[in-house]
Amino acid sequence: MQKQGKFILMSREEFKNFINNIKINRKITLIQNHHTYIPNYKHFKNNHFTLLEGMERSHLERGFEEIGQNITIFPDGLIAICRPLEESPAGIKGANSTGICIESVGNFDVGGDRMSEEQKKSIVFVNAVLCKKFKLTPNVDTIVYHHWYDLNTGKRTNGKGTTKSCPGTNFFGGNTVEAANKYFIPLIKSELEQMDEVAQIKKGQVLANLLNIREQPSTQAKILGQHKKGEIIDIFEVKDNWAKTNKGWVCSDFIKIIN
């Protein structure tokens, strides 16, 4: 994690820990997805803070109080907190008061930048982490694109009227509601499912000198091997006084849960 002035730059795991450990008092119902258009990939040279400072200067010149977005995601997958999440963003007219604004650096219109795999991972990951934090079900009412809102009225028109192409006509298959439903929302749901699976895994320390690993949760079941005293093991399920590891079943009486 790196900090320069108001900006905090972090990895995906650091971002998850950061979000899980902050308290947000305002109500969050929307996660906005944008692209910067400019700066784009040709401007990115591992100069994260320089680009953030440049974006803030641009926003100030346009009459904003500070940088508009809460979060910026870079081509290398790093994530920056730019504007406190406690503050409403200046992202989408009509959708800011309960929103969090994510800007992904790049031009993702057709013919523009080809999104890197690391940035793809981080965009999906950040949306999933925010959904989990604020107990939002990923769908096109909670995950929204700038393109779906009229620039003049602030009303949601799903791409009709006076709109921007943001987050890009090639953003995860397109910027339409249909494209989001088909290509983007399923990725966020899948990421959330993986997070839930990982959260269910517990760590345990073996207390017995040698602990039998059995094929089934029974003392009559076949012995597959043994764990040694002090060994740290992953526990995926607990059933009666048995615990399931990646190698088989062990008696939980001889396991100390350590998380």
N, C-alpha and C positions, 0 to 999 in steps of 0.2 A: 504494500500500500504506500502510495506517495501523495504528498499534499503540497500544493503551491497556492498560497493565498486562500481563497474560498473553495478552490477546486480540489477534490479528492479522487485519485486515480487508483483503481483496484482490479484484481482478477475476479473471475466469476465466484469462486469460493469466498473471497473476501467480501464481495458484494452481498452474497447471501447472509453471511454473518453480520454484516453492517445493518442490513434491513431487519433481520430478526431481533436485533438488540436496540432498535430505536422505537420510540413511541410517537405515533402520529395522532394528534387529537382531531384533526378535521376528517370528515367523512370522505372516503374514496370509493367511487363507483365506476370510474372510467380509466382505462390505460390507453393513452394516445400514442400512436406510432407515426413518426415523421421521418423524412430523410432531409439532410442538409442541402442537397443539390450543389451548393457551393458553401463551404469547401467540399471537395470530392477527393477521389483516390489520388489524383495527381498532386494534390496539395499535401497529402499525408506522408511524412518522412520521419515517423516516430516522434513527431513534434506535438504531442498531445496538449500540453499546456499552452503552447503558442497558438494553436488553433482555437482552444477554448477562450483565450484572452481576445483573439481576433473576433470570434463570434459575439462575445459580450460587447465589444466596441461597436460592432455593427448594429446590435440590438439597441444600444444606448442612443446611437445616432438616429434610429427610427422612432425614438420616443419611449422605449421600454425603460423600466426602472433598473433592470439588471438583465442578465442573460435569461432568455425566455424559457428554456427547457430545464426540467429537473435532472434529467439523466442524459448522458451522451455515450454512444457505443461506437468504438473505433474499428477500423478494418482489421487490426490485429486481435480483436476480441476484448481488449481492455475496456473498462466501464468507468465513467466519471460521474460523480455527484456534482452538479453545477449550481443548482438552486435548491435550497432546503425543501424536502418533501412536505414539510409543514406549510409551505407557501404554495398557493395555487400558481400554476404555470401561465405563461402567455403563449399558449400553443394553438388552441382552436376556439375561435369566437363562439360562445354558446355552450362550451363543454369544458371550461377551465375550473370552475368552482369546486367540483368533486373529482377533478382529473389529475393524473400524473403524466407529464409529457416526456416521451423518449425520442431523442433525435439520433438517428444513425448516420454517421458520416459517410457520404457518398451520393452519387447521382444514380438512382435506381429506376429511371425511366428507360424504356426500350432504347438500345443504342448507347446507353451510358455505361457506368461501372458494372463489372461483374463481381457480385458480392463474394467475399472470401468465406471459406468454411468456418473460420474462427468467428467472424462477425455473425454469421448465421446462427452458430451455436449460442452466442451471447445474446442475440436478440430474442430467441426463443426462451432462453434461460431466464433473462430479466423479466419477460412477461409472465413466465410461470411463477417465479419467486414473488412477484407483486400480487398475482392472483392468490397465492397461498397466504401471504401476509394479510391481505385485506378480505380474505374469504370470498373471492369472486369466482364464479363459474365461467370458464373461458367460452365466450360466444361473441357474436358480432354486436351485442349490446354492451358488453363490458370491455372488449378489445376493439378499438375504433381507429379508423384512418382519417387523416385530415381531408382527403378527397371527398368524404361523405357529407361534408358540411358546407353550406353556402357561405361564401366569404362576406357577403353583405348583411345577410339576415341572421347568421349564426344558427340557422335551423338545419336539422339533418335532412338531406335530400337524397342520400345514397348516390351521389355523383352527378346529380342534375343541377342546373342553374349555374351560378358563377362559382367555380371551384378551382382548386389547384390539383395537380396530378399526385401530389405528396401522399404517401411515401414512395411513389414511383409506379409507373405502369408495368414495371417488371419486378416489383417487390413481392417475393415469394409467389410468383405466378400471376401477379397483377394487383391492381389497386381497387378492384370492385368488391362488393359484399360477397358475391359468388366466389371469387378467387380466395378471399379470406376464409370462407367456410370450407373450401375444398383443400387449400394448401397450407394455410397458416394456423388456424385454430386447432386442427388435429395434432400438429407438432407440439403446441403448448400443452394440450391435454396429455399427450404421451410423456412429455417432460415432467408434468405433475405426478403422473402415475409412478414414474421412476423415483421421484423424490419421496413419495409415500412409502415405496418399497424399502428404500434405504433407511428411512426414519424408523421402520419397524425392526431393523437389525440391532440387536443388543450385543455388547461385549461381555464376556464372562472369563473369569480366571479359575483354572483348575486347582482344587484344593487337595484332592487325593494324590498319592504318590503315582499311581497308574489308574487311569479312568477308562473303563471299557467303552468302546464305540460299538453300538449294536445296530443291526439292520432295521429293527423295529423297536418301538418303545415298550420293551418287555425284557425281563431277565432271562427269558427262555429263547430270545432271538439270537441269531448268529452274531458272533463277535467279529467285527471288521477290522479292528485295530485298537490302539490305545492313545490317549492323551497323557502327557506327563505333567507333574505338579508344577504350577506356576505358569503354564502355557495359557496364552490369551486366545480365546476362540470366539467366532461369530455365532450368535444364536438367532435362528430365524423363526423359531416357534417353541412355545412351552405348552406341554400337555400333561396334566396331572403333575407328577414329579419327574418328568422327562423333558429334555431340551434337545431340539433338532439343530445340528450343526451342518456344515457343508460336507461332512464325512459320514454322518449317520446320527444315531440317537445316543444320548448319554444321560445318566441319572443326575437330575438338577440338584440333588442334595449335596453333591460334591462340586458345585459351581457357585462362585461368588459373582453376582452381577456387578459390573463396575461402571455402568453408565445408565 
